[in-house]
Amino acid sequence: MRNYNQKIKLGFIFMTSLFILSACSDDYLNNSKIYAEDSESFFNSETDYYNALVAAYDPLQSTFINVLMGEIASNNTLAGGESATDVPGYQQVDDMTHTPVNDQLQNLWSWMYGGVNRAAYILEFQDKTDFTGKEVIIAEARFLRAYYNFELVKWFGDIPIKAEGRFVLGDEKTIPRSPKADVYALIEADLEYAIANMTYTAPQVGRATKGSAQALLGKVYLYQDKFLQASTVLENVINNGGYVLESDYNKIFEFDGENGTGTVFEVQYTDTQGAGFDCLQCSEGNVAVGFQGVRGYDGDLFTSGFSFNIPTQEVVDEFEDGDNRKDVAILDIDAWSAATGAQFTTGYEHTGFYNRKYLPRKRNADAAGDLNITNPNNYRAIRFADVLLMAAEAFNRRPSADDAKAKTYLNKVRERAFGDTDHNITTTGTNLTAAIYHERRVELVGEGHQFFDLVRTGRGAQIAGFTTGKNEVFPIPVEEIQFSQGNWSQNDKY
């Protein structure tokens, strides 16, 4: 849905608290202009519901922070940046020294709850006006609420949820943090509704489909160790979704490869509308891309950036000989400089490697706003390769394991990576499980999944500084604890 790049002036304004929405409209409204849309004068036509849906998609663009920090928190990358004090929130997450006082975790919490409330606004008034096709809009709103809630439960564990309507001021003092099981139950219900009321063909590019909802549901099951249910729904996506692995792995991450045959769900970005550092969530571009760029870069193909999210030698060494994904995923800046004559400077924790998938590419000089935060590179939130690997894990780990099927799905990914069948996996049991974990790491490196893959499979201790029993989740921001006036307790050991 490219149109969600348009900021709809509906009075949904994104603020930095859970219960009041804030956002930036075309003229970047400030917090002094917060107001609520009068529902009596809204949701009276199909256009109103559509515009509300556009507004509910818009916070997806703020998930750049989830992706960037999800990778930094893992054993794939270091925070990087200019110095040890450059964006302290990132540095603390990287070192596992984060506390409830962390601006970046506060942003993530606020922006995702803004998304929850935008989707919930539609659901609160879903019965106000009837028109043909409304069930699709309601299904997409429920998908989006599930998506935002899933991000929140991944990061923070038990969270406040509200099945009916929006959060309003005062709810923070009465609505408790729900146990993860209850959060997942709401997410599952939303996705099941979405699956029942959507098709595999998107009404517009970028909008969710039945396949998007099935794939997300499969992931939700996987996070709960519901492997049998996950195997069933993910196989349904594989057999019926019409998705095909892109034959050229490199094409996935170039602009002309956006929303390709392997796209299951993709967050849309553009560089046609500018933004500034005073309101990063206002950007219609992928902010994470500029943050990951090579510092002081001058050369072919790329433009410079801020050298955050620096891959480690460990993750580079994880690639096997002959794996064609390595040079697509990892830019070896010294080798690149020697081959092309490109010049660059180095920043904090420089390893010589960069996340090539999401480096800023050269583009038109008339792109709007600050080029570092208006990159048009879409985020591939769910790729078909991810679906295949999730299915492989589900079949391997379910009570009645089907390792033959697990290997079939795993080897589809490996055959593209190596260009042959000589590297196919033939092992079974726990050795196969380990092979699937390895494959997820190299296939999805730089895409924000590794931390959560390690945590959900009990391997968090592989992360330097990780404390078992604490760092599986992140602290609830202190502002939110204070706002609840004691209604919410902090996560253990924070």
VOPAGU-2260 file (C-alpha; in pm, 1 decimal, decimal comma):
REM VOPAGU-2260
SITE   aa  ch    i         X         Y         Z
SITE  MET   A    0       0,0       0,0       0,0
SITE  ARG   A    1     221,9     282,4    -119,6
SITE  ASN   A    2     -60,5     515,4     -26,2
SITE  TYR   A    3      15,4     469,9     340,3
SITE  ASN   A    4     309,0     694,7     270,8
SITE  GLN   A    5      50,2     969,8     263,5
SITE  LYS   A    6     -10,7    1103,2     615,3
SITE  ILE   A    7    -385,8    1098,9     658,0
SITE  LYS   A    8    -516,7    1396,8     856,1
SITE  LEU   A    9    -768,2    1213,2    1067,9
SITE  GLY   A   10    -668,4    1340,3    1405,9
SITE  PHE   A   11    -476,2    1021,7    1486,7
SITE  ILE   A   12    -169,3    1175,3    1636,5
SITE  PHE   A   13     114,5     963,6    1770,1
SITE  MET   A   14     233,0    1080,6    2112,8
SITE  THR   A   15     498,7     929,7    2336,9
SITE  SER   A   16     259,7     755,7    2567,7
SITE  LEU   A   17      65,6     435,6    2540,5
SITE  PHE   A   18    -280,7     578,7    2546,3
SITE  ILE   A   19    -260,6     901,4    2349,7
SITE  LEU   A   20    -183,8     874,0    1982,2
SITE  SER   A   21      70,7    1103,2    1832,6
SITE  ALA   A   22     207,9    1134,4    1487,8
SITE  CYS   A   23     320,4    1375,7    1226,5
SITE  SER   A   24      81,8    1474,0     953,7
SITE  ASP   A   25     192,8    1644,6     635,7
SITE  ASP   A   26     286,1    1954,8     833,0
SITE  TYR   A   27     430,3    1754,0    1125,0
SITE  LEU   A   28     177,5    1852,2    1389,2
SITE  ASN   A   29     326,2    1897,4    1732,4
SITE  ASN   A   30     193,0    1767,9    2061,0
SITE  SER   A   31       7,0    2090,2    2137,7
SITE  LYS   A   32    -240,0    2001,9    1862,5
SITE  ILE   A   33    -345,2    1662,0    1992,8
SITE  TYR   A   34    -716,0    1599,6    1952,8
SITE  ALA   A   35    -952,0    1310,4    1895,2
SITE  GLU   A   36   -1153,2    1261,5    1578,0
SITE  ASP   A   37   -1523,4    1284,4    1653,6
SITE  SER   A   38   -1654,8     942,8    1555,2
SITE  GLU   A   39   -1997,7    1094,9    1490,0
SITE  SER   A   40   -1850,2    1276,4    1189,8
SITE  PHE   A   41   -1628,8     989,2    1083,7
SITE  PHE   A   42   -1668,8     624,6     976,3
SITE  ASN   A   43   -1971,3     727,7     770,9
SITE  SER   A   44   -1841,1     604,9     435,8
SITE  GLU   A   45   -1612,3     352,6     272,3
SITE  THR   A   46   -1361,9     633,4     216,4
SITE  ASP   A   47   -1349,3     704,5     589,7
SITE  TYR   A   48   -1273,7     340,7     669,3
SITE  TYR   A   49   -1012,8     326,0     394,8
SITE  ASN   A   50    -839,9     640,7     520,9
SITE  ALA   A   51    -839,0     500,8     872,5
SITE  LEU   A   52    -680,4     183,1     737,9
SITE  VAL   A   53    -409,9     386,4     562,9
SITE  ALA   A   54    -338,4     553,7     895,2
SITE  ALA   A   55    -320,4     215,1    1068,3
SITE  TYR   A   56     -59,3      92,1     818,2
SITE  ASP   A   57     152,5     403,3     860,3
SITE  PRO   A   58     319,2     309,5    1194,3
SITE  LEU   A   59     473,0       7,5    1022,0
SITE  GLN   A   60     735,4     248,2     893,4
SITE  SER   A   61     840,9     312,8    1253,6
SITE  THR   A   62     936,2     -54,8    1287,7
SITE  PHE   A   63    1276,9      41,2    1149,0
SITE  ILE   A   64    1376,1      69,7    1515,7
SITE  ASN   A   65    1257,9    -285,2    1591,6
SITE  VAL   A   66    1468,2    -424,6    1309,4
SITE  LEU   A   67    1778,6    -223,5    1390,2
SITE  MET   A   68    1773,6    -295,8    1763,4
SITE  GLY   A   69    1671,1    -658,3    1711,7
SITE  GLU   A   70    1990,2    -712,1    1517,6
SITE  ILE   A   71    2209,9    -507,1    1752,3
SITE  ALA   A   72    2078,8    -704,8    2051,3
SITE  SER   A   73    2188,4   -1032,8    1891,9
SITE  ASN   A   74    2528,7   -1192,3    1837,8
SITE  ASN   A   75    2526,0   -1086,0    1471,8
SITE  THR   A   76    2631,0    -723,4    1504,1
SITE  LEU   A   77    2775,1    -449,0    1722,8
SITE  ALA   A   78    2604,6    -115,7    1777,4
SITE  GLY   A   79    2879,6      85,1    1604,7
SITE  GLY   A   80    2808,6     451,2    1535,1
SITE  GLU   A   81    3051,8     737,3    1582,3
SITE  SER   A   82    3151,0     666,6    1942,0
SITE  ALA   A   83    3055,1     475,2    2257,0
SITE  THR   A   84    2809,1     753,5    2339,1
SITE  ASP   A   85    2644,8     773,2    1995,0
SITE  VAL   A   86    2274,8     688,3    2055,1
SITE  PRO   A   87    2323,2     547,8    2406,3
SITE  GLY   A   88    2005,9     343,1    2384,2
SITE  TYR   A   89    2155,0     133,0    2104,0
SITE  GLN   A   90    2486,6      96,6    2283,5
SITE  GLN   A   91    2316,0     -26,2    2600,8
SITE  VAL   A   92    2106,4    -282,8    2414,3
SITE  ASP   A   93    2419,3    -406,6    2238,2
SITE  ASP   A   94    2604,9    -447,6    2568,7
SITE  MET   A   95    2298,5    -588,7    2750,8
SITE  THR   A   96    2326,6    -304,0    3003,3
SITE  HIS   A   97    1992,4    -145,2    2915,9
SITE  THR   A   98    1765,6     -24,1    3195,8
SITE  PRO   A   99    1406,1     105,9    3211,6
SITE  VAL   A  100    1554,7     447,7    3124,8
SITE  ASN   A  101    1625,5     399,3    2755,7
SITE  ASP   A  102    1494,3     640,1    2493,6
SITE  GLN   A  103    1500,6     384,6    2214,4
SITE  LEU   A  104    1298,4     126,6    2406,2
SITE  GLN   A  105    1054,6     404,2    2496,9
SITE  ASN   A  106    1021,4     490,6    2127,7
SITE  LEU   A  107     959,4     130,1    2033,4
SITE  TRP   A  108     690,9      91,7    2301,2
SITE  SER   A  109     518,3     418,8    2209,3
SITE  TRP   A  110     523,8     372,9    1834,0
SITE  MET   A  111     395,5      15,0    1845,2
SITE  TYR   A  112     113,4     107,9    2081,1
SITE  GLY   A  113      31,4     394,1    1848,7
SITE  GLY   A  114     -13,6     129,2    1579,9
SITE  VAL   A  115    -229,7     -84,1    1808,9
SITE  ASN   A  116    -457,4     211,0    1879,1
SITE  ARG   A  117    -490,7     312,1    1514,9
SITE  ALA   A  118    -600,1     -39,3    1421,9
SITE  ALA   A  119    -827,5     -57,3    1726,8
SITE  TYR   A  120    -997,8     268,8    1626,5
SITE  ILE   A  121   -1130,4      97,5    1314,7
SITE  LEU   A  122   -1239,5    -207,3    1512,4
SITE  GLU   A  123   -1415,9       7,9    1772,7
SITE  PHE   A  124   -1643,7     148,7    1502,1
SITE  GLN   A  125   -1650,8    -147,9    1267,5
SITE  ASP   A  126   -2030,3    -172,6    1281,5
SITE  LYS   A  127   -2109,1     195,7    1227,4
SITE  THR   A  128   -2147,0     189,6     848,2
SITE  ASP   A  129   -2194,6     -99,5     605,2
SITE  PHE   A  130   -2052,1    -122,8     254,4
SITE  THR   A  131   -1936,2    -395,3      20,1
SITE  GLY   A  132   -1589,9    -520,4     104,6
SITE  LYS   A  133   -1581,1    -384,2     459,6
SITE  GLU   A  134   -1485,5    -727,0     595,2
SITE  VAL   A  135   -1150,3    -696,6     413,9
SITE  ILE   A  136   -1073,3    -364,4     582,8
SITE  ILE   A  137   -1169,2    -509,6     921,4
SITE  ALA   A  138    -953,1    -814,9     850,6
SITE  GLU   A  139    -654,9    -595,3     766,7
SITE  ALA   A  140    -710,3    -388,5    1081,1
SITE  ARG   A  141    -705,6    -708,0    1287,5
SITE  PHE   A  142    -391,0    -823,4    1108,1
SITE  LEU   A  143    -224,4    -493,0    1190,9
SITE  ARG   A  144    -330,6    -504,3    1555,5
SITE  ALA   A  145    -186,1    -856,5    1571,7
SITE  TYR   A  146     136,7    -742,2    1404,8
SITE  TYR   A  147     192,4    -453,9    1648,0
SITE  ASN   A  148      97,0    -662,8    1952,2
SITE  PHE   A  149     334,1    -937,6    1839,3
SITE  GLU   A  150     618,5    -688,2    1822,0
SITE  LEU   A  151     534,0    -568,9    2173,3
SITE  VAL   A  152     508,6    -914,8    2330,0
SITE  LYS   A  153     837,5   -1017,7    2164,6
SITE  TRP   A  154    1016,4    -723,5    2319,6
SITE  PHE   A  155     844,7    -677,4    2654,2
SITE  GLY   A  156     670,2   -1003,7    2745,9
SITE  ASP   A  157     347,6    -945,9    2940,3
SITE  ILE   A  158     181,0    -631,0    2807,5
SITE  PRO   A  159    -149,8    -446,4    2846,4
SITE  ILE   A  160    -405,7    -550,8    2586,4
SITE  LYS   A  161    -758,5    -440,9    2509,6
SITE  ALA   A  162    -973,2    -665,4    2292,5
SITE  GLU   A  163   -1246,3    -408,8    2236,5
SITE  GLY   A  164   -1162,2     -62,3    2111,0
SITE  ARG   A  165    -883,7     180,0    2185,6
SITE  PHE   A  166    -687,4     247,9    2498,7
SITE  VAL   A  167    -799,5     572,4    2660,3
SITE  LEU   A  168    -658,4     782,9    2939,4
SITE  GLY   A  169    -727,0     612,5    3269,5
SITE  ASP   A  170    -691,0     260,2    3132,2
SITE  GLU   A  171    -330,2     258,8    3247,5
SITE  LYS   A  172    -449,8     258,5    3608,5
SITE  THR   A  173    -700,8     -24,4    3568,0
SITE  ILE   A  174    -590,6    -253,1    3283,3
SITE  PRO   A  175    -314,5    -489,9    3397,5
SITE  ARG   A  176     -26,5    -631,3    3199,4
SITE  SER   A  177    -174,5    -948,0    3053,4
SITE  PRO   A  178      23,4   -1273,5    3065,9
SITE  LYS   A  179     195,4   -1361,5    2738,7
SITE  ALA   A  180     -47,0   -1651,1    2688,6
SITE  ASP   A  181    -341,0   -1408,3    2685,3
SITE  VAL   A  182    -160,1   -1171,1    2450,2
SITE  TYR   A  183     -89,4   -1456,4    2210,6
SITE  ALA   A  184    -451,9   -1569,4    2231,7
SITE  LEU   A  185    -568,5   -1224,5    2116,9
SITE  ILE   A  186    -308,7   -1222,1    1838,9
SITE  GLU   A  187    -418,3   -1567,1    1723,0
SITE  ALA   A  188    -785,2   -1463,8    1721,3
SITE  ASP   A  189    -708,4   -1153,4    1516,1
SITE  LEU   A  190    -505,4   -1351,5    1263,6
SITE  GLU   A  191    -762,7   -1628,0    1234,8
SITE  TYR   A  192   -1025,9   -1366,4    1150,7
SITE  ALA   A  193    -791,2   -1207,0     900,3
SITE  ILE   A  194    -718,2   -1540,8     732,6
SITE  ALA   A  195   -1089,5   -1616,5     701,0
SITE  ASN   A  196   -1168,5   -1281,4     538,7
SITE  MET   A  197    -869,2   -1210,4     313,5
SITE  THR   A  198    -742,1   -1355,0     -13,3
SITE  TYR   A  199    -391,1   -1427,5    -140,1
SITE  THR   A  200    -411,2   -1126,4    -372,6
SITE  ALA   A  201    -346,7    -787,1    -215,8
SITE  PRO   A  202    -599,2    -511,0    -300,7
SITE  GLN   A  203    -297,5    -279,6    -337,4
SITE  VAL   A  204      77,1    -330,2    -332,1
SITE  GLY   A  205     195,0    -345,9      27,2
SITE  ARG   A  206    -133,7    -443,5     189,0
SITE  ALA   A  207    -157,1    -764,2     389,5
SITE  THR   A  208    -303,3   -1080,4     240,9
SITE  LYS   A  209    -423,5   -1418,7     358,2
SITE  GLY   A  210     -67,3   -1541,8     310,7
SITE  SER   A  211      69,2   -1258,4     527,4
SITE  ALA   A  212    -172,6   -1350,6     806,3
SITE  GLN   A  213    -102,6   -1724,3     778,5
SITE  ALA   A  214     273,1   -1671,1     785,1
SITE  LEU   A  215     249,3   -1442,4    1088,1
SITE  LEU   A  216      23,4   -1692,8    1263,2
SITE  GLY   A  217     277,5   -1966,2    1191,7
SITE  LYS   A  218     548,0   -1749,9    1348,4
SITE  VAL   A  219     326,9   -1678,7    1650,9
SITE  TYR   A  220     278,2   -2054,2    1696,7
SITE  LEU   A  221     651,9   -2112,1    1664,6
SITE  TYR   A  222     722,7   -1858,0    1938,1
SITE  GLN   A  223     495,7   -2059,6    2168,2
SITE  ASP   A  224     645,2   -2398,3    2073,4
SITE  LYS   A  225     314,3   -2494,4    1911,1
SITE  PHE   A  226     499,8   -2682,4    1642,9
SITE  LEU   A  227     213,8   -2897,6    1514,8
SITE  GLN   A  228     -10,7   -2595,0    1458,7
SITE  ALA   A  229     279,1   -2404,8    1304,1
SITE  SER   A  230     358,1   -2685,2    1060,5
SITE  THR   A  231      -3,4   -2697,4     945,1
SITE  VAL   A  232     -52,5   -2327,1     878,6
SITE  LEU   A  233     292,0   -2272,1     727,3
SITE  GLU   A  234     250,2   -2564,6     490,3
SITE  ASN   A  235     -79,2   -2411,8     383,6
SITE  VAL   A  236     105,2   -2091,0     290,0
SITE  ILE   A  237     367,7   -2288,0      98,8
SITE  ASN   A  238     114,1   -2492,8     -96,2
SITE  ASN   A  239    -151,4   -2229,6    -161,2
SITE  GLY   A  240       4,2   -1883,9    -133,8
SITE  GLY   A  241     160,3   -1875,2    -478,8
SITE  TYR   A  242     495,9   -1756,2    -344,6
SITE  VAL   A  243     821,4   -1846,9    -518,5
SITE  LEU   A  244    1178,9   -1791,6    -407,0
SITE  GLU   A  245    1346,1   -1517,5    -608,5
SITE  SER   A  246    1605,2   -1693,4    -822,5
SITE  ASP   A  247    1850,6   -1406,3    -769,3
SITE  TYR   A  248    1911,1   -1349,8    -397,9
SITE  ASN   A  249    2066,5   -1010,5    -466,1
SITE  LYS   A  250    1751,4    -886,7    -639,7
SITE  ILE   A  251    1552,8    -912,3    -316,5
SITE  PHE   A  252    1735,4    -621,4    -157,5
SITE  GLU   A  253    1761,7    -383,5    -451,4
SITE  PHE   A  254    1490,8    -129,7    -523,1
SITE  ASP   A  255    1373,0    -304,8    -838,1
SITE  GLY   A  256    1325,9    -623,1    -636,6
SITE  GLU   A  257    1071,6    -481,3    -392,9
SITE  ASN   A  258     747,5    -674,4    -349,8
SITE  GLY   A  259     879,3    -961,0    -560,0
SITE  THR   A  260     765,4   -1320,7    -589,8
SITE  GLY   A  261     911,3   -1406,6    -251,3
SITE  THR   A  262     740,7   -1120,4     -67,5
SITE  VAL   A  263     489,5   -1237,5     191,3
SITE  PHE   A  264     468,6    -907,4     376,5
SITE  GLU   A  265     675,2    -598,1     308,4
SITE  VAL   A  266     683,2    -258,7     480,7
SITE  GLN   A  267     667,3      12,7     217,9
SITE  TYR   A  268     905,8     309,7     216,4
SITE  THR   A  269     963,6     605,5     -16,3
SITE  ASP   A  270    1200,4     901,1     -46,2
SITE  THR   A  271     943,2    1137,4    -196,2
SITE  GLN   A  272     851,1    1301,2     135,6
SITE  GLY   A  273    1115,0    1454,1     357,9
SITE  ALA   A  274    1162,5    1432,5     732,8
SITE  GLY   A  275    1410,3    1545,1     994,2
SITE  PHE   A  276    1584,5    1406,5    1300,0
SITE  ASP   A  277    1341,0    1585,3    1529,2
SITE  CYS   A  278    1070,1    1337,6    1426,5
SITE  LEU   A  279    1216,4    1012,0    1300,6
SITE  GLN   A  280     878,3     837,2    1310,0
SITE  CYS   A  281     755,4    1099,5    1063,2
SITE  SER   A  282     989,7     974,0     793,7
SITE  GLU   A  283     834,6     790,9     500,6
SITE  GLY   A  284    1183,7     653,2     431,9
SITE  ASN   A  285    1359,5     361,8     599,5
SITE  VAL   A  286    1559,1     536,2     872,1
SITE  ALA   A  287    1758,1     221,6     954,7
SITE  VAL   A  288    1918,3     221,6     609,5
SITE  GLY   A  289    2101,1     551,1     654,0
SITE  PHE   A  290    2196,6     456,6    1007,3
SITE  GLN   A  291    2372,2     146,9     871,3
SITE  GLY   A  292    2558,6     321,3     590,3
SITE  VAL   A  293    2936,8     329,3     560,6
SITE  ARG   A  294    3074,1     631,1     746,6
SITE  GLY   A  295    3235,4     894,3     521,8
SITE  TYR   A  296    3169,5     686,1     209,9
SITE  ASP   A  297    3260,5     822,7    -133,9
SITE  GLY   A  298    3239,8     576,1    -419,3
SITE  ASP   A  299    3021,1     360,2    -641,3
SITE  LEU   A  300    2669,7     227,4    -572,2
SITE  PHE   A  301    2628,9     339,3    -209,1
SITE  THR   A  302    2602,2     666,0     -18,9
SITE  SER   A  303    2742,6     738,4     325,9
SITE  GLY   A  304    2573,4     681,9     660,1
SITE  PHE   A  305    2634,5     653,3    1031,8
SITE  SER   A  306    2798,1     307,8    1060,2
SITE  PHE   A  307    2557,0     149,9    1308,3
SITE  ASN   A  308    2475,1    -222,6    1320,8
SITE  ILE   A  309    2820,1    -351,9    1227,9
SITE  PRO   A  310    2840,6    -727,3    1146,2
SITE  THR   A  311    3095,2    -925,3    1346,3
SITE  GLN   A  312    3362,1   -1159,0    1219,2
SITE  GLU   A  313    3168,2   -1439,6    1389,8
SITE  VAL   A  314    2861,2   -1399,4    1170,4
SITE  VAL   A  315    3073,3   -1357,1     857,4
SITE  ASP   A  316    3247,1   -1686,3     939,7
SITE  GLU   A  317    2906,0   -1853,6     974,1
SITE  PHE   A  318    2872,7   -1854,5     593,8
SITE  GLU   A  319    2996,6   -2174,3     430,7
SITE  ASP   A  320    3229,3   -2177,4     132,5
SITE  GLY   A  321    3030,5   -2139,9    -187,5
SITE  ASP   A  322    2734,2   -1965,7     -23,9
SITE  ASN   A  323    2632,4   -1699,0    -272,3
SITE  ARG   A  324    2443,2   -1505,8      -4,0
SITE  LYS   A  325    2757,7   -1390,7     172,1
SITE  ASP   A  326    2850,6   -1110,5     -67,1
SITE  VAL   A  327    2488,6    -993,9     -82,0
SITE  ALA   A  328    2448,9    -985,8     295,4
SITE  ILE   A  329    2791,5    -859,4     398,9
SITE  LEU   A  330    2994,8    -575,2     251,0
SITE  ASP   A  331    3366,2    -622,4     318,2
SITE  ILE   A  332    3458,0    -256,3     292,7
SITE  ASP   A  333    3833,3    -311,0     256,7
SITE  ALA   A  334    3787,1    -555,3     -31,1
SITE  TRP   A  335    3526,7    -326,7    -188,5
SITE  SER   A  336    3753,4     -25,3    -157,9
SITE  ALA   A  337    4044,0    -213,4    -315,9
SITE  ALA   A  338    3825,1    -324,7    -606,3
SITE  THR   A  339    3641,8       4,3    -672,8
SITE  GLY   A  340    3858,5     279,3    -527,5
SITE  ALA   A  341    3585,2     382,8    -284,6
SITE  GLN   A  342    3693,8     596,4      11,0
SITE  PHE   A  343    3555,6     574,4     364,6
SITE  THR   A  344    3623,7     654,4     726,5
SITE  THR   A  345    3572,8     432,5    1026,7
SITE  GLY   A  346    3354,9     465,1    1332,9
SITE  TYR   A  347    3318,1     300,7    1671,5
SITE  GLU   A  348    3362,8     -80,0    1688,0
SITE  HIS   A  349    3466,6     -91,2    1322,3
SITE  THR   A  350    3496,0    -453,1    1205,0
SITE  GLY   A  351    3537,0    -388,9     832,7
SITE  PHE   A  352    3190,3    -528,7     758,5
SITE  TYR   A  353    2852,7    -368,6     686,6
SITE  ASN   A  354    2494,1    -492,0     646,0
SITE  ARG   A  355    2490,5    -477,0     266,7
SITE  LYS   A  356    2122,1    -572,0     240,6
SITE  TYR   A  357    2020,3    -241,2     387,5
SITE  LEU   A  358    2296,4       0,6     289,6
SITE  PRO   A  359    2183,1     331,4     135,9
SITE  ARG   A  360    2206,9     318,9    -244,1
SITE  LYS   A  361    2271,5     613,6    -473,3
SITE  ARG   A  362    1949,6     762,6    -603,5
SITE  ASN   A  363    1799,5    1076,1    -752,4
SITE  ALA   A  364    1946,4    1399,5    -621,8
SITE  ASP   A  365    1594,9    1546,0    -585,9
SITE  ALA   A  366    1492,3    1300,7    -310,7
SITE  ALA   A  367    1313,5    1494,2     -37,8
SITE  GLY   A  368    1445,8    1571,4     308,1
SITE  ASP   A  369    1758,2    1439,5     475,6
SITE  LEU   A  370    1889,4    1159,9     253,9
SITE  ASN   A  371    2003,5     959,9     553,9
SITE  ILE   A  372    1649,8     913,8     685,8
SITE  THR   A  373    1444,0     902,7     366,2
SITE  ASN   A  374    1581,1     588,7     203,6
SITE  PRO   A  375    1321,1     409,0     -11,8
SITE  ASN   A  376    1446,0      56,9      61,7
SITE  ASN   A  377    1148,0    -152,5     177,6
SITE  TYR   A  378    1176,4    -380,9     480,3
SITE  ARG   A  379    1099,0    -741,0     389,1
SITE  ALA   A  380     916,7    -825,9     710,9
SITE  ILE   A  381     821,0   -1179,9     607,2
SITE  ARG   A  382     997,5   -1344,4     315,6
SITE  PHE   A  383     907,2   -1679,1     160,1
SITE  ALA   A  384    1248,7   -1814,4     260,9
SITE  ASP   A  385    1158,6   -1733,4     621,7
SITE  VAL   A  386     830,8   -1923,9     579,2
SITE  LEU   A  387    1016,8   -2226,7     440,6
SITE  LEU   A  388    1264,9   -2225,5     727,8
SITE  MET   A  389     992,4   -2180,6     988,0
SITE  ALA   A  390     808,3   -2474,1     831,6
SITE  ALA   A  391    1126,4   -2681,6     835,0
SITE  GLU   A  392    1171,4   -2609,9    1205,5
SITE  ALA   A  393     806,8   -2681,5    1284,1
SITE  PHE   A  394     811,2   -3020,2    1109,3
SITE  ASN   A  395    1142,2   -3111,1    1271,4
SITE  ARG   A  396    1040,3   -3009,0    1624,3
SITE  ARG   A  397     675,3   -3113,5    1636,3
SITE  PRO   A  398     582,6   -3417,6    1850,6
SITE  SER   A  399     544,5   -3638,6    1542,8
SITE  ALA   A  400     854,6   -3516,8    1361,9
SITE  ASP   A  401     860,6   -3528,6     983,7
SITE  ASP   A  402    1228,1   -3473,6     909,2
SITE  ALA   A  403    1186,8   -3564,7     543,9
SITE  LYS   A  404     951,5   -3272,9     492,0
SITE  ALA   A  405    1169,4   -3050,2     710,1
SITE  LYS   A  406    1470,0   -3123,7     488,2
SITE  THR   A  407    1267,1   -3057,6     175,1
SITE  TYR   A  408    1186,2   -2705,2     289,5
SITE  LEU   A  409    1533,2   -2639,3     429,9
SITE  ASN   A  410    1703,9   -2756,1     112,3
SITE  LYS   A  411    1487,6   -2536,9    -110,7
SITE  VAL   A  412    1654,5   -2241,2      58,9
SITE  ARG   A  413    2001,5   -2394,5      41,4
SITE  GLU   A  414    1971,1   -2485,6    -325,6
SITE  ARG   A  415    1915,1   -2120,7    -410,4
SITE  ALA   A  416    2202,6   -2017,3    -184,3
SITE  PHE   A  417    2457,8   -2252,3    -342,1
SITE  GLY   A  418    2311,8   -2296,4    -689,2
SITE  ASP   A  419    2327,4   -2674,7    -664,7
SITE  THR   A  420    2206,7   -2974,5    -464,0
SITE  ASP   A  421    2555,9   -3075,0    -351,6
SITE  HIS   A  422    2513,5   -2882,4     -26,9
SITE  ASN   A  423    2177,5   -3028,9      71,6
SITE  ILE   A  424    2134,4   -3134,9     432,8
SITE  THR   A  425    2082,4   -3507,5     491,5
SITE  THR   A  426    2098,5   -3530,6     871,7
SITE  THR   A  427    1799,1   -3578,9    1104,1
SITE  GLY   A  428    1685,2   -3514,3    1460,7
SITE  THR   A  429    1868,6   -3259,0    1671,9
SITE  ASN   A  430    2145,5   -3228,9    1413,6
SITE  LEU   A  431    1881,7   -3121,7    1165,3
SITE  THR   A  432    1747,8   -2872,6    1420,1
SITE  ALA   A  433    2094,6   -2719,4    1448,4
SITE  ALA   A  434    2123,2   -2703,0    1069,6
SITE  ILE   A  435    1792,4   -2516,4    1049,4
SITE  TYR   A  436    1907,6   -2267,8    1314,8
SITE  HIS   A  437    2227,9   -2211,5    1117,9
SITE  GLU   A  438    2031,4   -2158,1     798,7
SITE  ARG   A  439    1800,8   -1904,7     957,4
SITE  ARG   A  440    2101,5   -1708,5    1077,3
SITE  VAL   A  441    2275,3   -1680,3     741,1
SITE  GLU   A  442    1959,7   -1645,3     531,1
SITE  LEU   A  443    1809,9   -1372,3     749,7
SITE  VAL   A  444    2121,3   -1196,3     880,6
SITE  GLY   A  445    2072,4    -820,3     903,4
SITE  GLU   A  446    1693,3    -847,1     907,2
SITE  GLY   A  447    1629,2    -826,0    1281,7
SITE  HIS   A  448    1534,1   -1186,6    1365,3
SITE  GLN   A  449    1840,4   -1338,1    1530,4
SITE  PHE   A  450    1792,3   -1211,8    1887,5
SITE  PHE   A  451    1439,1   -1348,1    1902,8
SITE  ASP   A  452    1536,8   -1676,0    1738,9
SITE  LEU   A  453    1802,5   -1725,9    2007,1
SITE  VAL   A  454    1567,9   -1637,0    2292,8
SITE  ARG   A  455    1271,5   -1847,2    2181,2
SITE  THR   A  456    1494,1   -2152,7    2136,5
SITE  GLY   A  457    1672,8   -2113,1    2470,9
SITE  ARG   A  458    2006,4   -2004,5    2321,8
SITE  GLY   A  459    2017,5   -1649,6    2453,9
SITE  ALA   A  460    2336,8   -1719,2    2645,7
SITE  GLN   A  461    2521,1   -1712,6    2311,5
SITE  ILE   A  462    2485,8   -1334,1    2325,9
SITE  ALA   A  463    2768,9   -1155,9    2509,8
SITE  GLY   A  464    2643,9   -1006,1    2835,9
SITE  PHE   A  465    2310,0   -1191,9    2824,5
SITE  THR   A  466    2168,7   -1283,8    3166,2
SITE  THR   A  467    1936,1   -1585,1    3158,9
SITE  GLY   A  468    1613,4   -1512,4    3340,9
SITE  LYS   A  469    1638,8   -1140,2    3264,8
SITE  ASN   A  470    1738,6   -1050,1    2912,0
SITE  GLU   A  471    1480,8   -1266,1    2735,6
SITE  VAL   A  472    1263,8    -953,9    2749,6
SITE  PHE   A  473    1336,5    -583,0    2775,0
SITE  PRO   A  474    1232,0    -350,3    3057,0
SITE  ILE   A  475     902,7    -163,8    3049,3
SITE  PRO   A  476    1000,1     202,8    3000,3
SITE  VAL   A  477    1009,4     383,3    3332,3
SITE  GLU   A  478     770,7     652,8    3205,6
SITE  GLU   A  479     504,9     387,6    3150,8
SITE  ILE   A  480     554,0     235,5    3495,0
SITE  GLN   A  481     517,1     580,1    3647,9
SITE  PHE   A  482     218,4     661,8    3427,8
SITE  SER   A  483      35,2     351,0    3555,8
SITE  GLN   A  484      80,1     469,7    3917,0
SITE  GLY   A  485     183,0     125,9    4036,5
SITE  ASN   A  486     -63,5     -75,7    3826,9
SITE  TRP   A  487     219,7    -229,4    3622,2
SITE  SER   A  488     517,9    -403,2    3774,2
SITE  GLN   A  489     858,9    -402,4    3607,1
SITE  ASN   A  490    1002,8    -708,6    3435,9
SITE  ASP   A  491    1218,5    -925,3    3663,2
SITE  LYS   A  492    1570,4    -805,4    3748,7
SITE  TYR   A  493    1519,9    -463,9    3592,4
